[in-house]
Amino acid sequence: MGARRGVTFAQIERIERIFEGMGSVDEPPTFGICDMERKVLRCRDVHGELTDAQPTVLIGERLEPLLYKRRLKIVLGGRGSMKTRTIVSVLIGKAQAQRERVLCLREIQNSIEDSSKAELDGEIERRDIGGSFLTRKNSIIVPASRSRFTFRGLYRNVQSIKGFSGVTTAWIDEAENISRTSLDYLMPTIREPGSEVIISFNPNKESDPVYADLVAPYAEQLAANDGVYDSGDPDGVLIIVCNHEHNPWLPKELAIQRDQMRARDLDRYNWIWEGKFNRKSDELIFAGKFRIDTFETPASARFFFGIDWGFAQDPTTLNRMYVVGNTLYIDYEANSHAQNNGKGVDLDELWKLFAGKDRMRGTQSLQWRPEDDLKFPGVPGARVWPIKADNARPETISLVKKQGFNISAAEKWGGSVEDGITFLRGFDEIVIHKRCVNTIKEFENYSYKVDKVTGEVLPIIVDKWNHHIDGTRYAMDGYIRGRNGLNINPDAAMAAARASMAIGAH
């Protein structure tokens, strides 16, 4: 295929007007794949093949793989992600190009108003292609291609789905509500050669069948590949985690709603907007104890630094923090995976991760490469202030000390994790600078284990989302003390230790 002709700004502007609801050419669409700046990167036809044709429908790059042939396609995420809109665009386009029998499903559909029909009707109206589609009360038909869209609920009707022979695509929307019985009946029923099953949902609970059965087995691959898993096989599986940050056309009204909810109710925000699980406040360890803000660090701050060492897929992290009154402020972070394109950092380059170009010594200036300026900004003061680190890696602590850092091992004891959490929760609040994006994610997700049968929150800490949090605990070394070693009230002792950390207390 030759080089695709450039798409002018005027053409993109015209297509975006179509995207917002104005008329379009009545023919199978060409999909323009856009980056977050709305620049068209390439074009594909309804079969996912690259084409030189000019785009008539724009979709975000994150959901481009929906155009590929896969037996099972799953898109999960929060509000404002365009997952439903993009699925609808792809289904409408394929129905124009060839004969399709599309079965649109939800777990509960008491009437057609409960179905996905309104979403499809809206796309037909926006693209002004109603002349090619016959929209009836309970179906949509494309006479030219003999395609048909049918709508059904699965609950109490799952046996009747067996009668839908010849289905080429089954789309299950709002699949967080689907039962295991419905899944067990549905998957073998869609058996037309080359048929596809598309599932879209906003996660609710880890125990929900659609997540537990179809997504959880690929959790490690999703985590390692920025929320995307693609088997690469037409008969295989595609899973995409898609959220508002992947939508190039997120309306400002939605952005305002998003920001308001994040400030008002962080737990609900994570569920509704970030596609995280709907968790109880008592399940999340730091629920109600932290907030995200932009703030200026006092010149007189007494800093605390803490390191957690990475291993295998885990990152090496460093955090800087200080205390004012009874408030802990976390103002800087370093994360080996985030600052090295998802990869670890070699041991002999840890000094770059921690301090950047600051106070390089010996031959370090010769080891600094031009690309390191952006890759390793460093944490201010890391070479000056004492650093406490996970004591599980004494050889690494020794190496980093030789690289020019005042670093030592933090003490551990039986129950030190629980004591550290108690200490941190004892602050009036923990304020995290918005630039510390990985630290924020951990505080949003660090949780206790939940009994999957009873839903009861257990006194067992889940060993996930804890690298920056562990580093924060290590930074408090010497102030957090094991309860068995205290001769006075432990809560009072910890409160006194926190008070001694504050600016002006020394």
Buried (B, 14 or more C-beta within 10 A) or exposed (E): EEEBEEBEEEBBEBBBEBBEEEEBEBEBBBBBBBEBEBBBEBBBBBBBEEBEBBBBBBBBBBBBBBBBBBBBBBBBBBBBBBBBBBBBBBBBBBBBBBBBBBBBBBBEBEEBEBBBBEBBBEBBEBBBBEEBBEBEEEBBBBEEBEBBBBBBBBBEEBEEBEEBEEBBBBBBBBBBBBBEEBBEBBBEBBEBEEBBBBBBBBBBBBBBBBBBEBBBEBEEBBEEEEBBBBBEEEEEBBBBBBBBBBBBBBEEEBEEBBEEBBEEEBBEBBBBBBBBBBBEEEBBBBBEBBBBEEEEBEEEBBBBBBBBBBEEEBBBBBBBBBBBEBBBBBBBBBBBBEBBEEEBBEBEBBBBBBBBBBBBEEEBEEEBEEEBEEBBBBBBBBBBBBBBBBBEBEEBBEBBBEBBBEBBBBBBEEEBBEBBBBBBBBBEBBBBBEEBEBBBBBBBBBBBBBEEEEEEBEEEBBEEBBBBBBBBBBBBBBBBBBBEEBEEEBEEBBBEBBEEBBBEEE
